[in-house]
């Protein structure tokens, strides 16, 4: 199930409990989740632009994922706040309270978790391509250094050993170069798939809770 489909089911659950999502738009949990979506989707759009460039800027995509907020658990203060609200709502419901804010948090909480899991394939694809590109960029210099040392070697054995290591680096560079296009293509496919799911999720959320209509 896509993230958008899960959100659609959550919204239907909120309605079944007797609450109009649009009426809940001013609840703090709704505003926090809207911020999670806004920041995460904006930064994933930046990643998508980077991997769609000609040639793909995989290094930039990797840097965005390392330094900007997406849907990760450990760096995003909005997620920390939202998860705390979900725990409070769970306790409130256990005590028999029926609140619209709790209905929202308990229904949408799993959507937040799914967003984190759903981005994993795209993150891994970008990181794999970025790591390979970084390794490839360093190999020619290392090979040149080894061949320079081989030229100064005092023994034939030492020279041969250094030349073998340089040749191994050449082989590794050739292998990485051969696979680089496929790695970049995989990153593009995974990022495109996830960003489309996020865009559908944002559109659904904004429409159900009237977010766009409430912004100045």
C-alpha positions in Angstrom: 0.0 0.0 0.0 1.3 3.4 -0.9 1.6 6.2 1.6 -1.2 8.1 -0.1 -3.5 5.1 0.1 -2.7 4.7 3.8 -3.5 8.3 4.4 -6.7 7.9 2.5 -7.7 5.0 4.8 -6.7 7.1 7.8 -9.0 10.0 6.7 -11.8 7.6 6.2 -11.3 6.2 9.7 -11.4 9.7 11.2 -14.7 10.3 9.4 -16.1 7.0 10.6 -15.4 8.2 14.1 -17.7 11.2 13.4 -15.1 13.9 12.8 -14.8 16.2 9.8 -11.1 16.5 8.9 -11.5 20.1 7.9 -12.8 21.0 11.3 -9.6 19.6 12.9 -7.3 21.7 10.8 -6.3 24.0 13.7 -5.4 21.1 16.0 -1.7 21.2 16.9 -1.2 17.6 15.7 -2.6 18.4 12.3 -0.4 21.5 12.0 2.7 19.5 13.0 2.0 16.8 10.5 1.4 19.4 7.8 4.8 20.8 8.6 6.4 17.3 8.4 4.9 16.9 5.0 5.8 20.4 3.8 9.5 20.2 4.8 9.9 16.6 3.8 8.3 17.0 0.4 10.2 20.2 -0.4 13.6 18.6 0.3 12.7 15.4 -1.6 11.8 17.6 -4.5 15.4 19.0 -4.3 16.7 15.4 -4.4 14.5 14.6 -7.4 15.8 17.7 -9.2 19.4 16.7 -8.5 19.1 13.1 -9.8 17.1 14.2 -12.8 19.9 16.7 -13.9 22.0 16.0 -17.0 24.3 14.4 -15.9 22.7 13.4 -12.6 24.1 15.2 -9.6 24.3 12.3 -7.3 26.7 14.0 -4.9 24.3 16.9 -4.4 21.4 14.5 -3.9 23.4 12.6 -1.2 24.4 15.9 0.5 20.7 17.0 0.7 19.7 13.7 2.3 22.6 14.0 4.8 22.0 17.7 5.8 18.3 18.5 5.3 15.2 17.2 7.0 13.2 14.5 5.2 11.2 11.9 7.0 13.9 10.4 9.2 13.2 9.6 12.9 16.3 11.0 14.6 16.9 14.5 13.3 13.5 16.0 12.7 12.1 18.0 15.7 8.6 18.0 14.1 8.6 14.2 14.1 9.7 14.1 17.7 6.8 16.4 18.7 4.3 14.5 16.6 5.3 11.1 18.0 5.0 12.6 21.6 1.5 13.7 20.7 0.6 10.3 19.4 1.7 8.7 22.7 -0.4 11.2 24.7 -3.4 10.5 22.4 -2.9 6.7 23.0 -3.0 7.2 26.7 -6.0 9.5 26.5 -7.9 7.0 24.5 -7.0 4.3 27.0 -8.6 6.4 29.7 -11.8 6.6 27.7 -11.6 10.1 26.3 -13.0 10.7 22.8 -11.4 13.7 21.2 -11.1 14.7 17.6 -7.4 15.5 18.0 -6.8 12.0 19.4 -8.7 10.5 16.5 -6.5 12.3 14.1 -3.2 11.4 15.8 -4.1 7.7 16.2 -5.3 7.4 12.6 -2.4 9.3 11.0 0.4 8.1 13.3 1.0 4.9 11.2 1.2 7.2 8.1 4.1 9.0 9.6 5.9 5.8 10.3 5.2 4.5 6.8 6.7 7.7 5.3 10.0 6.9 7.0 10.0 3.3 5.8 8.9 4.2 2.3 11.8 6.6 1.7 14.3 3.9 2.6 14.7 2.4 -0.9 15.2 5.9 -2.5 17.7 6.8 0.3 19.7 3.6 -0.2 19.7 4.0 -4.0 21.1 7.5 -3.7 23.6 6.6 -1.1 24.8 3.6 -3.1 25.3 5.7 -6.2 26.9 8.5 -4.2 29.3 6.2 -2.4 30.4 4.6 -5.7 30.9 8.0 -7.4 33.0 9.2 -4.5 35.2 6.0 -4.7 35.5 6.4 -8.4 36.6 10.0 -8.2 39.5 9.0 -5.8 40.8 6.1 -7.8 42.8 7.8 -10.6 44.8 9.9 -8.1 45.6 6.8 -6.1 46.7 4.9 -9.2 48.9 7.7 -10.3 50.5 7.8 -6.9 51.2 4.1 -6.9 52.8 4.2 -10.4 54.9 7.1 -9.3 56.2 5.1 -6.3 56.8 2.1 -8.6 59.0 4.3 -10.7 61.1 5.0 -7.7 61.2 1.5 -6.3 64.6 0.1 -5.5 63.7 -3.5 -6.3 61.9 -5.3 -9.1 59.7 -7.0 -6.6 58.6 -3.7 -5.1 58.0 -2.1 -8.4 55.9 -5.1 -9.6 53.9 -5.1 -6.4 53.0 -1.4 -6.8 52.2 -1.8 -10.4 49.8 -4.7 -9.6 48.1 -2.6 -7.0 47.7 0.3 -9.6 46.3 -2.2 -12.1 43.8 -3.4 -9.6 42.7 0.2 -9.0 42.3 0.6 -12.8 40.1 -2.5 -12.9 38.0 -1.3 -10.0 37.6 2.1 -11.7 36.5 0.4 -14.9 33.9 -1.7 -13.0 32.5 1.4 -11.2 32.4 3.4 -14.4 30.5 0.5 -16.1 27.9 0.3 -13.3 27.6 4.1 -12.7 24.9 4.7 -15.2 22.8 1.9 -13.8 23.3 3.1 -10.3 22.2 6.6 -11.3 19.2 5.2 -13.1 18.2 3.2 -10.1 18.4 6.3 -7.9 16.3 8.2 -10.4 13.6 5.5 -10.5 13.4 5.1 -6.7 13.4 8.8 -6.0 10.8 9.5 -8.8 8.5 6.7 -7.4 8.8 8.0 -3.8 8.4 11.7 -4.7 5.3 10.9 -6.7 3.8 9.1 -3.6 4.7 12.0 -1.4 3.1 14.5 -3.8 -0.1 12.5 -3.8 0.0 12.3 0.0 0.4 16.0 0.4 -2.4 16.8 -2.1 -4.7 14.4 -0.3 -3.9 15.8 3.1 -4.2 19.4 2.1 -7.5 18.8 0.4 -9.0 16.8 3.3 -7.9 19.2 6.0 -8.2 22.4 4.0 -4.6 23.4 4.5 -4.2 25.4 1.3 -7.5 27.2 2.0 -6.3 28.3 5.5 -2.9 29.6 4.4 -2.7 33.4 3.6 
